[in-house]
Amino acid sequence: MVDLNRRQYIEDVGSLLVVDDSELNRKLLKRRLEKCGYHVDIATNGFEALQLFREREFDLVLLDIMMPDIDGLQVLQTLRQMYSMSELPVILVTAKASSDDIIDGLERGANDYVTKPVDFPVALARIRTQLRARRAELAHRESEERYALAARGAHDGLWDWNLRSGQLHLSARWHGILGFPEVEANGSNDLWFERVHAEDLRSLRAAIREHLEGKTSCFLHEHRLLDHEGAYRWVSCRGVASFDNDGEAIRLAGSMRDITQVRSSEPLAQSLPEHILQDRLSQAHLRKSHFSDFHYGVLCLHVESLPEIEARLGQRIKRQLLREIVRRIQICIRATDSLSWSQAKGFSILLEGFGTPVSLTSVAQEIQRELERPFTLQGQQEHISVSIGGSLAHAEHGTELACPTEAQRALEKARSFEEHAGCFVFIDGVGSAPPRIPSSSPSLDSASSSVLDLIANPE
């Protein structure tokens, strides 16, 4: 074996097999290749070469064509039944000058050829070229196998969309998630889009378009797909586009995960999981950093009376109430907005395209009016009180956490005004609109000026 300490001086290191019936040629090539750092084995004929391949592996073969008993082309044909051209490069060594003989060898699977007498610098350059190509191919294949193995372990389906040709490749697992036989498929994007729930298709296309336009760092979307039994399953799709030198998107590839069980186990199946909202906040922050005319804001809502209702009516009724609250909030926001709920933080809403406190306030007030209407729980009319805090993203916000953090701070201030408990809108920012106060609460005229100052210009 080659001394490993010498590898730093050698551009390419590999295990080569020289097959030649001429002893002089074998010794000459072996000696010169070993000086270049390669490990070299020799075979005196075709039978010996094939026997060596049963015992060990080689990175490349220099194969003489003219040999007794079994010639180089026959050996090549046998090797190609065992290895592909990328797995085992074969360079023919021929004394034949006829182009027909060279073409015959290349058509049988030779990677390249050199002629005798061998011009060693030329032969060495071709060896190095073939070894680099082989290593690149093996590294690429290993990377793909590693990714596919990880995806199978995670039970993810894979998809690959060629945006120029329109061809969409779907992995076997992608079909398995929907209950179909696990076989790969190729076709148009209809293979995917025709199964998307009608209510989700518009937002899916919008998420893809925004990523292809460079407005988001990755494509991320949750939607429902029609499965083999005619039911809808929730899936989470994530992907990244590749672009050509002109900045045009040429490919979009990623993974798909079944989240039906997660969705069904959530008390609010129609709201997003918190980590999805965080991803969308990150994308909105990145988009704002690249496009000065893009704006977004965050609203945080707290249902003040929720603990009391749970204690009085039970957890099942609490979940029923939460689902109805989600339904009413969704009436007030757009399909492209993002609503999330968690036990710890309550409701959070990401509103993209809102650039002024007044526009954000109008959404909050509309939500407020919807939630002021009574809820029917166990045949009785129930009223809830809601505190709302909001914030607009600003250029000085250093991270995607700044805007929701300010919205939470605004919510805490709104909740702190005990004399106006519930149904407050507190917008964080100069020029904010005053809070909307329910009719049962004191009027704004009776409120202290210090409270109004805090609401309009929070510290």
N, C-alpha and C positions, 0 to 999 in steps of 0.2 A: 504493500500500500504506500501511497505517496506520503511523505513527511508533512504533517499538518502545519508545521511551522513555516513551510514554504508557500502556503496558500496566499499569504499577503502579497507575495511577489508575482502571483499568477492570476491572470484575468479570468480564466475559466479552468475548472478542475472537473474531470469526469472519468468514468471507466469506459475504455474503448476496447473493441475487438478488431484485430487486423486479420483478415482471411485472405491468404495468398499462397499458392503452391510454390512460389519462388522464395527460397531461403534468404537470398540476398535482399529481396524487396522487404520481406518480413523484418529482418534484423535492422535494416536501415530505417524503416518507418517506426519501429518500436523504440529504437534508441533516440531518434530526434523528437518523438512525441513525449517520451518520458522526460527529456530535458526541459520540455515546456510544462511539466508538472502533471501530466496525465498518467493514470494507471493503465497499462496496456497489457492485454492478453493476446496470444496469437493462436491461429488455427491453420493447419497445413492444407486442409481441404474442406469441402462442404459438409461431409458427415461429421467431422470433428467439430466444426462450428455449431451445428445443430445440437450436438451432444453437450457442448459447453452451455448452451442456452437452457438446457434442462437442469443444469447445476447451479447457475447463478444468473444475475441480471447485468445488463450493460446499458450504457447511456447512448452509445453510437457504434455503428459498424462501418468499417472500411472494407468493402467486399469486392474482390477481384472477380471479373466475369469469366475469364478463360481459365478453367480448372478441369482436371480429369474426373471421370466418374459422374460427378454431379456439379454442374457449372453454377456460376454465381446467380444467374437468373432463376434457376430452380430453388436455390437456397432462399433467395428473396421472396419467391412466391410462398414458400413455407413459412417464413418469418411474418409475412403479412397476414397469415391466418392466425398468428399468435399475438401480434402487436400492430397497432395503427401507426400511421406515419408520424403522428405527434408523440406517441409513446416511445418509439424506437426509430430515430433517424438512420437511414442507410445511404452511404455515399459509395457509388460504384466506382471502381478503379478499372479502367479499360484501356487496352492498347488499340482498340478499334476506333478508327476515325470516322466510320460511317455514321451519318446522322440517323439512319434507320435503326441501328443497334442501340444508340443512345435513347432514341424515342421509345423503343421497345422496353428498355429498362425503366424509364420514367413512368411509362404507362402501367407497369407492373407494381409500381409503388416505391420506387427509389426517390429519395429526397433531393439528391444532387449527384454530380459525377465529377471525376477528375481523370485526366488521360495520362498514360505513361509516355515518356518518363515523367514521374511526378514532380511538378513544380511545388516544392514544399511550402513556401510562403502562401501560395494560392490555396493549397490543400488545407493548411492551418486556418486560414481565414474562413474557409467554408465549414470546417469542423466547428469553429467557434460560433459561427452564425447559426448552425443547426442546433447546437447545444443551448444557446440563448433562447431560441424559439421553443425548444422542448421544455426548458425550465419555466418559461413564461406561461406556456400552455398548462403545465402541471400545476403551477401555482394558481392559475385561474380556475382550473378544475377543482383543486382542493378547496379554494375559497367558496365556490358554488356548492360543493358537497357539504362544507361546514355550515353554510347558511341554510341549506335545505334540511340538514340534520337538526339544527337548532329550531327551525320552523316546525318540523315534525314533532319535536319534543315539546314545543309550546302549543301544538295543535292549531297552528296558523295555516291558512291558505295563502298561496302566493299568486300574484298577478303581475303581468308585464305588458304594457300598452305601447306599441310602436306608433307614435303620433303621426308620422309621415305616411306610413302605409295604411294606418287605421287598424292593423291587426292586433288583437288582444289575445294573450296567452294566459290560460287559467290552469293552475296546478291541480293535481288529483285531489289534494286535500281541500281545495276551494270548493270542489263539487261535493266532497264528503261532508262538509259542514252543512250543506243544504239537503243532505240525505240521498244524493245521487251516487251511482257507482263511482269509485275513486279512480277516474281516468282523466288524463290531461286533455285540454281542448284548445283549439285555435279558431278565431273568427273575428267578427266585428265587435264593437263595444255593446252591441245589442245583447250579447250573451250576459252582460252584467246589468245594463240599464233597464232592460225589459222586465227584470225581476224586482226592481226597486219600487217600494210603495209609492203611490202617487203623491202622497203628502211630503215625501222625503226627496223626490227627484230634483226639485228646483234648488234646494239648498245644497244637494250633492254636486250638481253642476256648477253652482256658484263657488263652492270650496275648491273644486278642481281648477276652475278658471282663475281664481285669485292666486293659486300657487303657480300656475303656468305663467302668470303675468309678473311673478316675482314679488308678490305682496305678502307671502307667507314663507317661512323657512321650510315647512313641510306640509304635505296634504294630510288632513286629518278630518274624518267625518264618521258619524254614527248614523245608520239608517236601517231600514227593514228590507229584507229580501224574501221573496216567495220561495218556499222550499218544495221538496219533492211531493209532499202531502197536501200542498195547497195552503199551508199556513205561513205566517210571516215570522222570520227569525231576526232578532237584532244582531247586527254585526258592527264592528269597529274597524274602519279601514285607515291605514296609514301608508304614505308613500312619499317618494322624492323624485323630482324631475331631473333629467340631464339636458344640457343645452349645447348647441353647436357654437362655433366661434363668433357667429353673428348674434348670439343671445336668443336664438329661437329654440323653443322647447322641442326636443325630438323623441323623448322617451319618458314615460312615467311608470314607475314600478314600485311595488310595495307588498304589504301583507293584509290579510283579513282575519279577524278573530271573532268567534261566536261569543256574544255577551248577553244572549237571551236570558240565561239563568240569573246573571247579575242584575239585569234590568227588572226581571220579574220579582226578585227578592227585595228590591228597593221599595220603600213606602211610596216613593214618587216616581213611578216608572216613566212618566213623560218629561221629567227634568233630567239634566245631564249630571253624570258623576262629577265630583269636585275636580278630579285630575284632568278631565276633559276641558272644563272651564279654564283651568290653569294653563293648559296648552293653548287655548284660544286667546287668552290674555297675552301670552308670550308672543304669539303671532301678531296680535294687534299692536303690541309695543314695538315689535320689529318693523312693522309696516309704517308706523308713525315716524320712526327714526329715519326712514328712507323717503317718505312722502309727507311734506310739510302741510299739505292740504287735507290730510286724513286725520279724523278726530274720533275719539271714542270716550265713553264714560261708563261708570259702574254705579248701580244702585244696590243697596243692602237693605233688606226688610226683616223686621222682627215682629212676630205675632205675639203681642203682649199677653193676650188671654189664653194662649195655647196650654200652658201648664194647668191652669184652672179647669179648662174644658177636659183635659185628659184625666185629672183627678176626679172630676164629677161624672164623666160619661165613659171613661175607659180608653184604652189604647186603640182599639178597633175604630171607634168613632173619631179619634184624633187623626188616624190615617185617612179616613173618609174625608174629613175636613181639609187635610193637607192636599189631597188630590183635587178637591174642588177649588182650593186657593190657586193651585197651579193652573187649572183650566181657566180661571178668571184672569190671571196674570197674562197667560198666553193670548188672550183676546186683545190685550193692550199693547203687546209688542209684536215685532215682525218675525217672520219665519227665520230670518237670518240672524236674529238676536239669540243670545245664549242664556238660558235660565238654569240655575243649579240650586240644589238644597242639600244641606247637611245638618245633622243633629247639633253640631257644635256652633256653626255659623249662621244657620237659618238660610234665608233666600239671598242669592246673589244674581244680578243680571248684568251681562255685558251688552252694551248698546253701541254699535259701531255706526259712525256717520253723524254723531251728535257733537256739535262744536260749541254750543253756548249753554250757559246755565238755564236759560229760559226753555230751550228745547228739551233739556233733561228734566226740568221741573214739570213740563207738560205731560211727559210720560208718567212721572211719579204721581202726579195728581189724577191722571186717568186710572192708574192702578188703585189709588186711594178710593176713588169713587166706586169702583167695582167691588172693592172689599168692604165698603161701608154697607152695602146691601146685605140684608139678613141671609143667613145660611139655615137650611132645613136639616136638622140633625135629630133623628129618632122622633120625627113628627113635630118637633118644636122649632120655633124661630130663635136662632142664636145670632148675636152680634159679636164681632171681634174688633179689637183695637190693634192698629198696626203702626209701628214707627219706621220711618224710611230715612236713610242717609244716602247721599250721593256725592260723587266726585267726577270731575273731568280730567282726562289725561293732559298733562302739560309738558312742554319741551324740556323743562328742568327735571322731570321725573327720570331718575337714573335707571330704574329697573321696572319690570312689569308688575312688581308688587306694590309700587308706590300708589297707584290710583285706587286699587281695592282697599289698601290700608287707610287711605284718607276717607274713603267711603264708610269704612267701619268706624273711624273716629267720628265722622259726622253722625252716624247712627247712634253711637254712644251718647253724644251730646243731645241728640233729639230725645233719647230715652230719659235723659237726666232732668228734663223739665217736667216735674211731677204735676205741676198745676195744669199742664196741657198734655196729660198722658195719652198716648195713642194718636194715630193718624197725623203724624207730623211729617213734613218733607223738609229735610235740612240739606241744602245744597252747598257743598264746600267750594267756595270761590267768590271773588269779588263780584258784586252785581247780582248776587243770587236772589231769587224770588223768595218772599217770606213764606213760612209754612202754611199749609192748608190745615185748618183746625176744624174738627167736627162741630156740627151745630150745637151739640150738647156742651161744648167747652166754652170758656169765656171768650169774648171777642178779642180781636187784636188790639182794639183801642184800650182795653183794660190791662193789657200785658205791659210789664215794665220795659222801659227803653233799653235796659241792659240786656235783657233776653233777646230783643230784636237785633241788637248790635252783634251778639254772638252768632245769631242765625245768619245774618248777612255777611259778616266778615269774621269767620272763626279763626282763632289763633293757632 
